[in-house]
Amino acid sequence: MAMTIHLDIVSAESEIFSGTAEMVFAPALMGELGITPRHLPLITRMRPGEVRVRLPGGKEEFFYVSGGILEIQPHVVTVLSDTALRAKDVDEAAAVSAKEKAEQALANKTSEFEYARAKAELAQASAQLAAIQRLRQRTKR
Amino acid sequence: MAGSKEIRSKIKSIQSTQKITRAMEMVASSKMRRAQDRMRAARPYAQKMRTVISHLASASAEYKHPFLKERSVRRVGFITVSTDRGLCGGLNANMFRAMLREMETWRDRDVEIDLCTIGSRASTFFRRLGARIIGQASHLGDAPRVEDLIGTVKVMLDAYNEHHIDRLFLVYNEFVSSMTQRPVVEQLLPLASSPEDQLRHHWDYIYEPDSKEILDHLLLRFIESLVYQGVVENVACEQAARMVAMKAATDNAGELIEELQLASNKARQAAITQELSEIVGGAAAV
């Protein structure tokens, strides 16, 4: 029997996946990682993209993540997924809007952040699209 | 005694009120169940984060993140989680009382207070009190999302990073059971590190790109997830408290209806008796 590794994919709002896998592919910040059992302990941030899981028996599953943190230990992989796409400017915009609400100012100042938000949304959409296409191909086969 | 017709119309109006409270009770109980599920779903994320953070904090000794450092307190921040709507018994009032007590102890030590409010009840209450509110979020609905909270959390974290506040607390209602909710004041920053983890680790991670950046990132997400958990827990509390309050209201309405029914019957009897005695009296006169 092939060696397996335990994988947990969790987000702040829910547990997405928990089970064993033969191999896990994840979009790390510095490039895609392929993780097999007995990987060295590693911790990294993730880009938006898809986490590919090869289950025991050869079947593959895809999960879309919009960034987050990947923690690897020899027999456990943990994906701490963000619930939504996060960019610094978007965070900033949210903070500004919370402040604005507190000041009850009605002035709309979001336009400065439009560009960053649009860029972030584009990255998210294209990653989602890629995941969907992959899924389609798989179902056709 | 009031006329039986008036009593009957009163009974009608109470009955329709009772219908409403009963419906609200049922809605609240089903929403509570869903909120509890959400509460449970949020737990593994925070747990995983806690273990990773405690490891990182003990592994990278040379870098001490400001979130982990104690410093002298001149100003504290509170993030207050309340409900948006009322009709949930003493839930908000109890929490505000607990929080005011806490604020009082800080004021006694000449420490100033900044507030961030989540939910419209807290913002109206503390605005009336004249507290300094620096961030606000409301109308998150029954299924709050993490994105809705980023802003308020970031306002506070920025204040902490810029040394405007030296300590950060989260105030929310803890869901003990559907009958009991307890207001809690929890310290978010600086994070209390757990000492038992310090000696166990003899290995270290490979960091990509480096430990500092990852720790920063992790701590931010961790605080956000704690606040999120507080909010979700508060939603469960709100529904539970509303369910109990509405159940009491329905029962009270039932009691009232019974009493009024009795009064109405008596009034009817009295009217009949009077009529009879009048007829008898009339017949005797003839």
Contacts between the chains, C-beta under 8 A, distances in Angstrom:
chain1	res1	chain2	res2	distance
A	8	B	44	7.2
A	8	B	48	6.9
A	10	B	44	4.8
A	10	B	45	4.5
A	10	B	48	6.0
A	11	B	45	6.2
A	12	B	42	6.1
A	12	B	45	4.9
A	12	B	46	7.7
A	12	B	146	4.9
A	12	B	221	7.6
A	12	B	224	6.9
A	12	B	225	4.5
A	12	B	228	5.3
A	13	B	38	7.3
A	13	B	41	6.4
A	13	B	42	6.2
A	13	B	45	7.9
A	13	B	145	7.0
A	13	B	146	6.4
A	13	B	228	7.5
A	14	B	38	8.0
A	14	B	41	4.2
A	14	B	42	7.4
A	15	B	41	6.1
A	15	B	44	5.1
A	15	B	45	7.8
A	28	B	208	6.3
A	29	B	208	6.6
A	29	B	209	6.8
A	30	B	208	5.5
A	30	B	209	6.7
A	40	B	206	5.8
A	41	B	203	6.1
A	41	B	204	7.2
A	41	B	205	4.7
A	41	B	206	6.7
A	42	B	205	5.8
A	42	B	206	4.3
A	42	B	207	7.7
A	42	B	208	6.6
A	43	B	52	7.1
A	43	B	56	7.6
A	43	B	205	4.4
A	43	B	206	7.5
A	43	B	207	6.0
A	43	B	208	7.4
A	43	B	214	5.7
A	44	B	207	7.3
A	44	B	208	3.8
A	44	B	209	7.7
A	44	B	214	7.1
A	45	B	208	7.7
A	45	B	209	8.0
A	45	B	213	7.5
A	45	B	214	6.4
A	45	B	217	5.9
A	68	B	221	7.9
A	69	B	52	7.6
A	69	B	214	7.0
A	69	B	217	6.6
A	69	B	218	6.1
A	69	B	221	7.1
A	71	B	48	7.7
A	71	B	52	5.5
A	71	B	205	7.8
A	78	B	48	5.4
A	78	B	52	7.5
A	80	B	45	6.5
A	80	B	48	6.1
A	80	B	49	6.3
A	80	B	52	7.7
A	80	B	221	7.0
A	82	B	146	8.0
A	82	B	221	7.4
A	83	B	145	6.6
A	83	B	146	4.6
A	83	B	147	6.8
A	84	B	145	7.5
A	84	B	146	7.0
A	84	B	147	4.9
A	86	B	150	7.8
A	91	B	150	5.7
A	91	B	154	5.6
A	92	B	154	7.5
A	93	B	151	8.0
A	94	B	147	7.4
A	94	B	150	4.2
A	94	B	151	3.5
A	94	B	154	6.4
A	95	B	135	7.6
A	95	B	150	7.4
A	95	B	151	4.9
A	95	B	154	3.8
A	95	B	155	5.1
A	95	B	158	6.6
A	96	B	151	7.4
A	97	B	151	5.4
A	98	B	116	7.6
A	98	B	135	4.3
A	98	B	136	6.2
A	98	B	137	5.8
A	98	B	151	3.2
A	98	B	152	4.6
A	98	B	154	7.4
A	98	B	155	5.3
A	99	B	134	6.8
A	99	B	135	5.7
A	99	B	151	7.7
A	99	B	155	5.7
A	101	B	135	7.6
A	101	B	136	4.5
A	101	B	137	6.9
A	101	B	138	7.7
A	102	B	116	7.9
A	102	B	117	7.9
A	102	B	123	8.0
A	102	B	133	5.1
A	102	B	134	5.9
A	102	B	135	5.2
A	102	B	136	4.2
